[in-house]
């Protein structure tokens, strides 16, 4: 039940475009005794169907601007390749720390940014 609830909350956040991994990865590591690298792998598998549903919904609502898509997709593919290679080479404790620092930085940015 715990995993279904985690998936539900992660899916809602993902569908909003915020990034369900922000919820999913820490939840798996803290509450399900899953290794950080495995949690990140699970996040990628969960992301695919969630992203497809969210993409179709946002497309239907007219929230996609195709002039940005191709360049961002190319950069995203290259970044995902580099990131996945790095992730499997970084020690798990360091990976966890880097992820925490990233989340903290994003949170601080969101708190102080101007509208």
C-alpha positions in Angstrom: 0.0 0.0 0.0 2.9 2.3 0.8 4.3 1.9 -2.7 0.9 2.6 -4.3 0.5 5.8 -2.3 4.1 6.8 -3.2 3.4 6.2 -6.9 0.1 8.1 -6.7 1.7 11.2 -5.2 4.6 10.9 -7.5 2.3 10.6 -10.5 0.3 13.7 -9.5 3.4 15.8 -9.1 4.8 14.4 -12.3 1.6 15.2 -14.2 1.8 18.8 -13.0 5.2 19.0 -14.6 7.1 19.4 -11.4 9.0 16.1 -11.5 7.7 13.0 -9.6 11.2 11.9 -8.9 11.4 14.6 -6.2 8.9 12.5 -4.2 9.5 9.0 -5.6 13.3 8.7 -5.1 13.5 10.0 -1.4 10.4 7.9 -0.6 11.9 4.7 -1.9 15.2 5.3 -0.2 13.7 6.4 3.2 10.6 4.2 3.5 11.2 1.2 1.4 14.9 0.4 2.0 15.8 0.7 -1.7 19.3 1.8 -2.7 19.7 5.3 -4.1 20.8 4.1 -7.6 17.9 1.6 -7.7 15.4 4.3 -6.7 16.7 6.4 -9.5 16.3 3.5 -11.9 12.7 2.8 -10.7 12.0 6.6 -11.2 13.0 6.3 -14.8 10.8 3.3 -15.4 7.8 5.0 -13.7 8.5 8.2 -15.6 7.8 6.7 -19.0 4.0 6.0 -18.6 3.5 9.0 -16.4 5.2 11.3 -19.0 3.1 9.8 -21.8 -0.2 10.5 -20.0 0.9 14.0 -19.0 2.2 14.7 -22.5 -1.1 13.7 -24.1 -3.1 15.8 -21.6 -0.9 18.9 -22.0 -1.0 18.5 -25.8 -4.8 18.3 -25.7 -4.9 21.5 -23.6 -2.5 23.3 -26.0 0.3 23.7 -23.5 3.1 22.6 -25.9 5.2 25.0 -28.0 6.9 22.9 -30.7 9.6 25.6 -31.4 11.3 24.5 -28.1 10.7 20.7 -28.2 13.4 19.5 -30.7 16.3 21.4 -29.1 15.4 20.5 -25.6 14.8 16.8 -26.6 18.3 16.7 -28.1 19.9 18.2 -25.1 17.9 16.0 -22.8 19.0 12.8 -24.6 22.6 13.8 -24.4 22.3 14.9 -20.8 20.5 11.6 -19.9 23.3 9.6 -21.4 26.0 11.6 -19.6 24.0 11.5 -16.3 23.3 7.8 -16.4 27.0 7.1 -17.0 28.0 9.3 -14.1 25.3 7.9 -11.8 26.5 4.3 -12.0 30.1 5.5 -11.4 29.5 7.7 -8.4 29.5 6.1 -4.9 26.0 5.7 -3.6 26.5 7.9 -0.5 27.8 10.7 -2.7 25.0 10.2 -5.1 22.5 10.6 -2.3 24.3 13.8 -1.1 24.4 15.3 -4.6 20.7 14.6 -5.0 19.9 16.2 -1.7 22.0 19.3 -2.5 20.2 19.5 -5.8 16.7 19.3 -4.1 17.8 21.9 -1.5 19.1 24.3 -4.2 15.9 24.0 -6.2 13.8 24.6 -3.0 15.8 27.7 -2.0 15.5 29.0 -5.6 11.8 28.5 -5.5 11.5 30.3 -2.2 13.5 33.4 -3.2 12.7 33.8 -6.9 10.8 36.9 -8.0 7.5 36.5 -9.8 
